[in-house]
Amino acid sequence: MNEYQDIYQEPAPEGAVSVTAVQTKETITYTTAERITAAVMLVLGFLWVRMTLYHATGLCTTLLYAAIITAQVIFLKKGGMQFDKAGKLAIAVEYAFTLVFTVTANDLLKALTVVYLMIAGCLMLFHTANPDGQILRFLPVSIGKSLFAAPFMHFANGAGAITSGAKSKGFWKNTGYVVLGLVLAVPVTCIAGGLLCSADENMNQLVSKLFRIPQEETMLLFVHMGLGIPAGLMLFSALFTTVRRRLKHDPQECEEMAKNCRFVPTPVIYAAVTPLCLLYLLFFFSQLQYFLGGFTGNVSGFTYAEYARRGFFELCGVCSMNVLVIACMGFFARRAGEKKALALRIYAVFLCVSSLLLAGTALAKMFLYIRVYGMTQMRIYTTWFMLLLVIGFVALLVRQFKEDLNLGKLGVIVFTVMFALLCFSRPDAWMIRYNAEMYLCGQLEEFDDEVLDEMSDDAWSALTAYDTATTNRLLHADSKAEFASRTSGAKYDDLWQKMNLSAWELLLYEH
């Protein structure tokens, strides 16, 4: 018999039912692996709160996430779950992204990595429970179920699994023995500790530090426990739901749901999109010379700064809106058969091509701006976002001619690769190194070292590639003092701030 089979109570006899109907209540028998995992997840949930929300993230956070992933894999294997190639690849990707906390000191990238790992982990569990469910094909539905349903479906079962192992008399008997032993150890330990502290000053200072816990730290400890316990229960709920196969994903059901959403007549779609297409045509013809300036460098009538900034974010907004318009056209338009109407494809192709022209123009403007004025964080992030949009529009364009293209799967792959390039390239360090090289070779008029004050250790660590004479040439007095403070270690208040690659590069820098 499968040890994970649920046991249900027999319904009450018909004659025993009084005024109200009595519903059959499910009784769950927990395995040893589930009881242990529930306790482990509570500890890991508490540590997750401490290492992610309180302390500066770094190597310890990387090790914590690796421990969470490993505990999940072990539990799933114990529960008889199998990992196919996609599941194994997802686990490997999760392990790889745990390194972000150590490789970079950029807080924004770390926060985005936390979100990415949460979604990736939930999708991995959902795929493991539904290996033939085509979860990436219906990605929005899969994310909704795996992220917002699985962690809460059996939220209370974590506590139930832990307490279920404490129902035997032997457990309480052994617990009493342990407590008695600890009570007996208190006076002996105190006497031995006092003698050792009197004999050695270092021991005395160590014991004083261990038992001198600030009141603020004590309050934070209770707060983190209050947040960590629910986090641990959600972790266990997601695992329990996966092993017991409580959350199903039916592709046929998703297909039917998608068909039911196609209720808008195509003439309505055509009438709504035609003015937008005409507006784009008018826009392109009226601004042709202005747009080509981004590619040719001829920006007569504007300074480079005015030209690059003029309408850049508006173009990004229009491209983002076009993604939504194309998605709505494909999702809500009524179809006579299985295939999309030809006119609908033509409209989608026009919007894709228009968006690619707009995105290409925006990128050309940004590259021109970077070449003249150097890089900033915002310029790197917006350029990355526009490149991601370009790839997305190319995929949408291909989809119009190849309807069986799995956009969800392709989107996950492309975003994962692009996000990995952004995180592991350490954009802060790359930006400072580029600006410094362009300034030293005379391409830039000045090196803006004031931006360093608003950036992470990644930016400062880029300066360790230069000798003292070069850094003196690049930095002003205040920045020199700040750089010296970081390389000497005086800037770091505690050990947590030193637990990343950039801090190590700064501390190992030889003046």
N, C-alpha and C positions, 0 to 999 in steps of 0.2 A: 504493500500500500504506500502511496506517495505521502511522505511525511508532511507535505505542505497542504494536504487535502483538508478542507474546512469541515467542521462538525456542526451540525445544526440540531437544535432542540426539536423534538416532535411537537406538532401543534396540539393544542389542548383539545380534548374531546368536545364534540359539538354541544353536548348537554351542559358542559361546564361554563359555557359562555353566558355571561349575564346580560346587562343592558348594552354595554359597549363591546365591540369586537376587539379581541386581543390579538395583536400582531406577533408573528413568530420572531423571536429575537435570535440573532446570530451569535453563536458562541465560537470563538476562535481559539484554537490550540496553537500555542507558539512553540517553535522549535528552539533548541539551545542556541543555534546560530542567530536567530532573531532576537532572543533575549540579550545576548552579548552585544550584538550590533546596536540595539537600541541604547544601551548604556554607553557604548563607544561614541555614538553619534551625539549624545548629549555633551560629552567632553569636547568633541571636535566642533560642535556648534558654539560652545563657550569660547574656545580658542579662536574660532573664525571671527567672532566679534572683536576679540582682543587684538588679533593680528591684522585685521582689515580696517576696523573703524577707529581704533584707539592708537596703537603704536604705529610708527612709520613703517610702511611695508618694505620688505627686503627679503633676504635669504630665508629668514624664519617663516615668512609668509609663503614663499615658494615650497618649502618643506611641508608646511601645513596643508596646502592644496594637494601636493603629491600624496600625502597621507590620506586625505579624504578620498581621492580617486582610487588609491590602492585598496582602502577599506571597502569601497563600493564594488570593485572588481572581485574581491575575495568573497563578499557576501553573495553576489550574483552567481559566482561559480558554485558556492556551497548550495545555493538554491536550485541548481540544475540548469541554469540559463547558459545558452551558447552564444558566442560572439562570432558573427560572420565577418567578412573582410571590411565592410563598411563600419561595423562596430569597433573592430580593432583599430582601424584608422582614426576613428573619432577619439578613442582613448589615447592614442599616440599624440594626436593634436592637442588634447587637453594637457597632457604632461608637458608638451613643448611650451604651451602658453603660460604655464606656471613659472617659467624662467623670466617672464617679463618683469616680475617684481624685483628680481635681482639685477637684471641687465640694465634697466633704466630707472631713473629717479623722478621721471615726469609723472606727477600726480594724476593728470588727466588721463594719460594712457593706462595707468594702473587702475583707475576707476572704471574705464571702459573695458579693461581686461576682466575685472570682476563680473561685470554684466555679461560679457561674452562667455566666460566659463560657466556661469549659471545657466544660460540658455543652451550652450553646447552640452553640458552635463545632463540637463533634463531631456534634451532631444536624444542623447545616447541611450538613456534609460528607456525612453518611449520606443525607440527603434528596437532595442533588445527584447522588449515585450511583444512587439509587433514587427517581426523581421520582414514580413511580406505585405506590410501595410502601405508601402510607398509614401512614407511620411514626408519626404522632401517634395514630392509632387504636390501635396496639399500643405505647404509649409505654414501658412497662417493658422490653419486649424490645428496642426501639430504643435506649434508653439503655444497656442492657447491652452490645449489640453495638458501638455507636459509641464508647462510653467505655472499655470494657475489652477489646475485641477489635481494633478498627482501629489504635490506637496501638502494638500489639505484634505484629500479623500480619507486618509487614515491618520489624521493628526493626533488623535488621542491614543492610537494603538501603541505608540512608543512607550508611554507610561504604562499601558496595560501589559506590554511585553516584559518590562522591567519588574513590575510587581508580581507577574505570574510566576516568576522564579522564586518568590519569597513566600509562597503559600504552604510550604512544607515545614513541619516541626523541626526537621534537621537544620534548615537554613537559620531559623531564629536561635536555635541552640548554639550553632557555630558562631553566629553574630554576637551572642552574649559572651562566649569565651574570648573573642577578639577584643571586645570592649573591656572586659575584666583585665585582660593582659595589658592593654594600654593604660588603664588606671594604675595598675601595679608598677608600670614602667615610669610613671611621672616622677615620684620622689627620687628614685635611683638615678634617673637621667638628670634631674636638677642638681643633685649632689655632685655627680661626676662633672657636669658642665661648670659648676661653680669652682671646683678644684682646677679644672683645665684653664678657665679664664684667669684665675689667680696666678697660675704658673706661666702663662704666655700672654703678652700684651696683644699680639696679632689675633689670637683666638678671642680675646675679650672684645676687640673692635668688631670682629666678624659677627659674633653673637649679638652685639648691640645693634648692628645694622639690620640683622635678620628680624629682630623683634621690634624694631622701631618703624612701625607702619603708619604713614601719615593718614589723617582722618579723611582727606580728599581721596586718597587712593582706596581706602576702605569703601567709601561710598560708590566710587566708580566700579569696584569689584562687584558690588551688589547689582548695580545697573547692568553690567555686562552679563551677569548671571541671568538677570531677568530677560535680556535680549537673546542670550545664547541658548537657553533652554528651548524656547520656541523654534529657534533656528535648527537645533538638533532634532526636534520632533518633526520638523518639515523634511529634513534630510532622511530620517527613517521612514516617513510616510511615502516619500518618492520611491525608496528602495522596496518597501513592503508592497506597494501597489504594483511595482514591476514584477517581483517574484511571484506574487499571487495572481498576476495577470488580471487585475481588476479594471484596467483602463484599456478598452479596445479601440482600434482604429480601423474602420471599414472603408476601403476605397470606394466601393459601390455606393455607400451612404453619402460620401463626400461628392461623388459624381452627381447623385440625385439632388443634393443640396445646391450644387453649382448650376444645374439645369433649372431649378426653381428660381434662381436669382436672375435668369435671363428673361426678363419680362418687359423690357423697354423696347417698343417698336423701333426698327432701324431708321425710319424717317425722322423720328425725334432726335436720334443720335446725329444723323447727317445735318439736320437743321441747327443743332447746338454747336457742332464742330466746324461747320463751314465758315462762319464769321471769323473764328480764330485762325483758320488757315489763310483766309484773305488778308487778315491783319499781318500775319507773318510775311506774306509776299510783299505787301506794301512796305513793311519795315525793312526788308532786305534790299529792295530796290532804292529806297530813299537814303539808306545809310551804307551803300556799297563801298564808296571810297573810304568812309570812316572805318568800316570793318576791316578792309584790306590793310589799313595802316598797322594793325597788330601783327601782320605777317611781313610787311615790307619795311616797317620801321619809319614810314613817312607819316608823321602825326602833326602836320602843319595846322596851326591854330590852337594847339594844346601843348602844355608842357607834358613830359613823360608821366609825371605823377597824376596830373589831371586826366590824361588819356586813360591810364590804367585803372584809376578809381572810377571813372565816369561809367556808370551802368554795370559795373562788374557783378555786384551782388544782385542787381536786378536780373541780369542774365542767368545767374545761378538759380534765382527764384523761378524764372520762367521755365527753365529746364526741369526743375523739380516738379512744377505744376504739370508739365507735359507727361511726366511719368504717371501721375495720378489720372490724367485724362485718358491715356492709352489703356491703363488698367481698367478703368470704368467702362470704356468702349468694349473691351473684350469680355468683361465679366457680366455686364448688365444687358448687352444688346441681344435681342431675340434672334434666334436662328431657325431657318426652315429645315435644316438638316444638321449633320454632325459638324460640317465645315463652316467656317466663317464666311460671310458674304464677301464677294470680290470688292465691292465699293468700300466696305468696312476696312478691308486690308489696305486699300489705296490710301484712305485717310490716315491709317496708322503708319504706313510707310512715309507719307508726307510729314507727319509730326515727328517721326524718328529722324528723318533727314534734316528737318528744320532744327531740331534739338541738337543734332551733331554739329551743325554749322554754328549755332549759338555757343555751344560748349567749346568748340574749337577756337572761336573768336575770343571767348573769355580766357582760355588757356594762353593764347598768343599774347593777349594784353598782360596777363600776369607774368609770363616769362620775360616780356619786355621790361616790365617794372622791376623784376628781380635782377635783371642784368644791369640795370642802371642804378638801383638803390639798394640792392642786396636783399637778403632773406629776413623774414620775421616768422614767428610761430603761426600767425594768422595766415600768412601767404602760403606756408607749407600745408596747413590743414585744408584751406580752401582748394588748393591745387590738387591735393589728394582726393578730395570729395568730387571735384570736377572730372578727374580721371576715372573715378569709380562710376560716375554718371555716364561717361562716354562708353565704357564697357557695357553698361546696362542697356544703353540705347542700341548698341550693335547687337546685343542678344535679342532685344525686342524686335529689331529689324529682321533678324534671321527667323524669329518665331512666326513672322507673317507668312513665310514660305515653307516652314517646317513646323507644323502644328504639334507634332509629337515631341518637340524639344522640351525637356524637363527644366523649366526656368527656375524652379525652387532649388534643385540640385546644383544647377550651374551657378545660381546666385550665392549659395552657401560656399561653394568652392572659391569663387572669385573674391567674395568678401573676406574669407579666411586668409587667402594669399595676400590681398591688399592690406588687411589689418596687420598681418604678421610683418610685412615690409615696413609699415609705419612704426610699429612698436620696436622691432629689433634693430631698425636703422638708427634709433636714438636721435630723433629729429632736432632736439635742442643742440646736441653736440655737432651734428652735421651742419646746422645753420651757422653756428659761431665759427666753425672751421672754414666754411665757404666764405663768409664775410671777411674773416681775417686774411685768407689767401688772396681774395680779390683786392683788399686794401693794400697788402704788402706788394702786390705786383702792379699797383697803380690803377686798377680797373674801377675801384670805388674811391670817392673823394675823402671819405672818413670812415672810421670804424666806430660804430655806435656801441660803446661799452655800457651805457646806462641800462640797456635792456637786460643785462646780466642780473640786475637786482631783482627782476621779476621772474627769473627762470630757475630751473632745477639745477642740481649738481651736474647733470649731463652737460650743460652749457659750460660751466666752469672747468669741467674735466677736459674739454677740448683744448683748453689753453696749456695743458701739460705737455702737448706735443711740441711746444716752443721753449727755447732757452730763456734765461732771465732777461737778456738784452732785448729780445723780441717782445716779450710780455710787457716790458717797460715802455716799449714803443707803442704798443696797442692800448694800454690801460692808462687811465688817469689816476690821480692820487688815491681817491676813495676806492676805486676798483682794485688797485694794487693792495691796499690794506685788507680788503675783503678776500682777495685771492690768497694772501698770506695767512689769513685767519682760517680758511678752509684747508689749506695744505698742511698747516700745523696741527689741525684737529681742534683748535680752540672754538670753532664755530659750532661743533656738535655737542649738544647738551647731554646726550645719552648714547648708549650702544646701538639702539635701534636705528638711529640716523646714519650709522656707518655700514649698515648691512646691505650695500649695493655696490655694483661695479664702479660707478662714478666716484663714490666716496673712497674706494680703495685706490683708484688712480690718483686722486688728489693727495691722499695720505702718503703715497709712495713717491710723490714728485720730488725730484732732487733739484734744489735751487742752484 
